[in-house]
Amino acid sequence: MLLCLGLLLQGLTTSAMAQEGRLRVWLVLSEPGGAYAELSRSVQAGLGRNVDLQTVVHAGREENWFQPVRPGDLVVPLGLKATRAAVQLDPAIPVLATLLPRQAYETLLAGGISPRRLFSALVLDQPLERQLGLIRLVLPKAERVGVLLGPNTLAQQTELTRAGQQAGFDLSIEAVTKPSDIFAAQRELLRDNEVLLALPDPQVLNQGTLMSYLVSAYRARVPVIGFSQSFTEAGALASVFSTPEQIGRQLSEIVTGMANGRAARPARLIYPRYFKVYVNRQVARSLELDIAPDDRLQKQLEAKEGQAL
């Protein structure tokens, strides 16, 4: 009986120690539904046993979830609203944000965040190399690529030029600072280029300009490579993007790695690892383009990136 009692106490002690050793993660949703809920489900399904997951919805009242967060925890805000709140926590508490664009993350970094703040982000933006790789696959003979930059993407010009050179493209870049200049700049790009690469900049492509931008390119018979499925459905030729489920899968892998001690903290800026390719077949037919199936394009991009590692 004493032996059994000792083994039982030992098991309880071991279990308690394991519980104490788990990484406590606060998954903070900007909104209760939509992409936030989808990503949350993906994270919950993918996390390992060494993670104690706490899921809360940020409703503009930080005190509702700030109080129990302690140093040693990891805060994972989903979306910009939750991220803005999370960076107000003690700088010793690491923050790993997601479901926000690169530009929003960089704006927060430049906004006076404490240099001691451990603030990383798994952004929505695709690597430029992946977007240019898609152009090479769907338009193998293309040499000249036009890109329209706005206030939110202008800082990427040097990076974009370098990526274009490495991919073997001759890039033409037009930068605009106000909406009234967008279509004059696009006309310049349409005159000299075989394809346009659209980057996510809400000051350039938004509800008021998107359709005119796509129609102008379509009339000039210059295909557009975009950054989302909805953008492609609206009239772009193709896009590469990551779904909330795919972002959640990668996020769970990062968090599980931290919990298992494989990484102290993630890199500052993290691009999506998993992605999808979507081609607008109607646009492809209208432009008389014979393009491989979406899943084949995706596998080709994955293989290319695997070779580059």
C-alpha positions in Angstrom: 0.0 0.0 0.0 2.8 2.3 0.8 4.5 1.5 -2.5 1.3 2.2 -4.4 0.7 5.5 -2.5 4.3 6.5 -3.3 3.9 5.8 -7.0 0.6 7.7 -7.0 2.2 10.8 -5.3 5.1 10.6 -7.7 2.7 10.6 -10.6 0.8 13.5 -9.3 4.0 15.5 -8.6 5.3 14.7 -12.1 1.9 15.8 -13.6 1.9 19.0 -11.6 5.5 19.7 -12.7 4.6 19.1 -16.4 1.6 21.4 -16.0 3.8 24.1 -14.5 6.3 23.7 -17.4 3.8 24.3 -20.1 3.9 27.5 -22.1 0.8 29.5 -21.5 -0.4 31.2 -24.7 -3.0 33.9 -24.9 -4.8 33.8 -28.3 -6.4 37.2 -28.5 -9.0 37.7 -31.3 -9.8 41.1 -32.7 -13.3 39.9 -33.5 -15.3 36.8 -32.5 -15.9 35.3 -36.0 -14.7 35.2 -39.6 -11.0 34.7 -40.3 -10.2 35.1 -36.6 -12.4 32.1 -35.6 -11.1 30.0 -38.5 -7.4 30.7 -37.6 -8.2 30.0 -33.9 -9.6 26.6 -34.7 -6.6 25.8 -36.8 -4.2 26.7 -34.0 -6.2 24.7 -31.4 -6.0 21.7 -33.7 -2.3 22.0 -34.2 -0.8 22.8 -30.8 1.2 20.3 -28.9 0.6 19.1 -25.3 3.2 21.5 -23.9 0.9 24.5 -24.5 -1.7 25.8 -22.2 -4.0 27.8 -24.6 -6.2 30.6 -23.4 -8.5 32.1 -26.0 -10.1 35.5 -25.5 -11.8 38.1 -27.7 -10.5 41.7 -27.5 -13.6 43.9 -27.2 -11.8 47.3 -26.6 -11.4 46.6 -22.8 -7.9 45.5 -22.3 -8.4 45.0 -18.5 -10.6 42.1 -19.3 -7.6 40.0 -20.4 -4.6 42.0 -19.4 -4.8 41.2 -15.7 -4.0 37.5 -15.7 -1.1 37.7 -18.3 2.3 37.1 -16.6 5.9 37.2 -17.7 6.7 33.9 -19.2 3.4 33.8 -21.1 3.2 34.3 -24.9 0.5 36.7 -26.3 -0.7 36.0 -29.8 -3.0 38.7 -31.1 -5.0 38.1 -34.2 -5.6 41.2 -36.2 -4.7 44.9 -35.8 -7.0 45.8 -33.0 -5.8 43.0 -30.7 -2.2 43.7 -31.7 -2.4 47.4 -30.8 -3.7 46.4 -27.4 -1.1 43.6 -26.9 1.9 45.9 -27.4 0.8 47.9 -24.4 1.6 45.0 -22.1 4.8 44.7 -20.0 7.7 44.7 -22.6 9.0 41.5 -20.9 5.9 39.6 -22.3 6.6 38.5 -25.9 4.0 39.2 -28.5 3.6 37.2 -31.7 1.0 38.9 -33.9 -0.7 37.6 -37.0 -3.5 38.3 -39.4 -2.1 41.7 -40.2 -0.3 43.2 -43.2 3.4 43.8 -43.1 2.9 47.6 -43.4 0.7 47.6 -40.2 3.4 45.7 -38.3 6.2 48.0 -39.5 4.1 51.1 -38.6 3.6 49.8 -35.0 7.4 49.1 -34.8 8.1 52.6 -35.8 5.5 54.1 -33.5 7.7 54.3 -30.4 7.4 50.7 -29.1 9.9 50.0 -26.3 13.2 48.6 -27.7 12.9 45.9 -25.0 9.6 44.7 -26.5 9.7 41.2 -27.9 7.4 41.8 -30.9 7.2 39.5 -33.9 4.6 39.1 -36.6 3.6 36.3 -39.0 2.2 38.7 -41.7 -0.3 38.1 -44.4 2.0 39.4 -47.2 3.6 36.9 -49.5 7.4 37.1 -50.1 8.2 39.1 -53.3 10.2 36.1 -54.6 7.1 33.9 -54.4 5.0 36.5 -56.3 7.6 36.9 -59.0 8.0 33.1 -59.2 4.3 32.9 -60.0 4.7 35.3 -62.8 7.5 33.2 -64.2 5.3 30.1 -64.1 2.1 31.6 -65.7 4.0 33.9 -68.1 7.3 32.1 -68.9 8.2 34.5 -71.8 7.5 37.7 -69.8 10.5 39.9 -69.3 9.1 43.4 -68.3 7.1 43.7 -65.1 5.4 46.9 -64.0 4.7 47.7 -60.3 2.7 50.6 -58.9 3.8 51.6 -55.4 1.9 53.9 -53.0 2.7 55.4 -49.6 2.4 52.0 -47.8 4.7 50.0 -50.2 7.2 52.7 -51.3 9.7 51.5 -48.6 9.8 48.1 -50.4 11.2 49.6 -53.6 14.9 48.6 -53.0 13.8 45.1 -51.9 11.5 44.8 -54.9 14.2 45.9 -57.4 16.7 43.3 -55.9 14.1 40.5 -56.1 13.2 41.4 -59.7 16.9 41.3 -60.8 17.4 37.9 -59.1 14.3 36.5 -60.8 15.5 37.8 -64.2 12.9 40.5 -64.8 13.2 44.0 -66.0 11.1 45.9 -63.4 9.4 49.3 -64.1 8.3 51.0 -60.9 5.9 54.0 -60.7 5.4 55.6 -57.3 2.3 57.7 -56.4 1.6 59.8 -53.3 -2.1 60.7 -54.0 -5.1 58.9 -55.6 -5.4 61.3 -58.4 -2.0 60.2 -59.8 -2.8 56.4 -59.9 -4.2 56.0 -63.4 -1.7 58.2 -65.1 1.1 56.1 -63.5 -0.7 52.9 -64.5 -0.9 54.1 -68.1 2.8 54.5 -68.1 3.2 50.9 -66.8 0.7 49.5 -69.3 2.6 51.0 -72.2 5.9 49.5 -71.5 5.3 46.2 -69.6 4.0 42.7 -70.3 2.5 42.1 -66.8 1.6 44.1 -63.7 2.4 43.0 -60.2 -0.1 44.4 -57.7 1.1 44.8 -54.1 -1.4 45.3 -51.2 -1.4 49.0 -50.7 -4.9 50.3 -49.6 -4.0 53.8 -50.8 -3.5 52.5 -54.3 -5.9 49.6 -54.6 -9.1 50.0 -52.7 -12.8 49.9 -53.2 -12.7 53.1 -55.2 -9.9 52.3 -57.6 -9.7 48.5 -57.9 -12.2 47.9 -60.7 -10.8 50.8 -62.9 -7.3 49.5 -62.4 -8.3 46.0 -63.5 -10.4 47.1 -66.4 -7.6 49.4 -67.7 -5.2 46.5 -67.6 -7.7 44.1 -69.2 -8.4 46.5 -72.1 -4.6 46.8 -72.7 -4.4 43.0 -72.6 -1.8 43.2 -69.8 -2.4 40.5 -67.2 -2.3 41.4 -63.5 -0.8 39.2 -60.7 -2.5 39.9 -57.4 -2.4 39.0 -53.8 -5.8 37.4 -52.8 -8.5 35.1 -54.2 -11.1 37.9 -54.2 -8.7 40.2 -56.1 -8.3 37.5 -58.8 -12.0 36.8 -58.9 -12.5 40.6 -59.6 -10.3 40.3 -62.7 -6.7 39.7 -62.0 -5.0 36.7 -63.8 -3.7 34.9 -60.8 -2.7 35.4 -57.1 -0.7 33.6 -54.5 -2.1 34.0 -50.9 -2.4 32.2 -47.6 -5.7 31.2 -46.0 -6.4 31.7 -42.2 -6.2 27.9 -41.8 -2.7 27.8 -43.4 -1.6 30.8 -41.2 -2.9 29.0 -38.2 -1.1 25.8 -39.1 2.2 27.7 -39.3 1.5 29.6 -36.1 0.8 26.4 -34.2 4.2 25.0 -35.4 6.0 28.1 -34.2 4.3 28.1 -30.8 4.9 24.4 -30.3 8.5 24.8 -31.2 8.8 27.5 -28.5 7.1 25.4 -26.0 9.4 22.5 -26.7 12.5 24.7 -26.3 13.5 24.5 -30.0 13.4 28.3 -30.3 13.6 31.0 -27.6 11.5 33.4 -29.8 10.6 33.7 -33.4 12.2 36.1 -35.9 10.9 39.6 -36.1 9.1 39.4 -39.5 7.8 36.0 -40.6 6.3 35.3 -44.0 3.7 32.6 -44.6 5.2 29.2 -45.3 2.0 27.6 -46.6 0.1 29.2 -49.5 -2.4 28.6 -52.4 -2.4 29.6 -56.0 -5.6 30.7 -57.7 -6.0 31.4 -61.5 -8.9 33.2 -63.0 -9.5 30.8 -65.9 -11.9 33.2 -67.7 -9.3 35.9 -67.8 -6.7 33.4 -69.0 -9.0 32.3 -71.9 -9.7 35.9 -72.8 -5.9 36.6 -73.0 -5.4 33.3 -74.8 -3.1 31.9 -72.2 -2.7 28.2 -71.5 -1.9 27.9 -67.8 -1.3 24.8 -65.7 -3.8 23.8 -63.0 -3.7 25.7 -59.7 -2.4 22.7 -57.7 0.4 22.1 -60.1 1.5 25.7 -60.0 1.5 25.6 -56.2 3.6 22.4 -56.2 6.1 24.0 -58.6 6.4 27.1 -56.4 6.9 24.9 -53.3 9.6 22.8 -55.1 11.4 26.0 -56.2 11.4 27.4 -52.7 12.5 24.0 -51.3 15.5 24.1 -53.6 16.4 27.6 -52.5 16.7 26.6 -48.8 
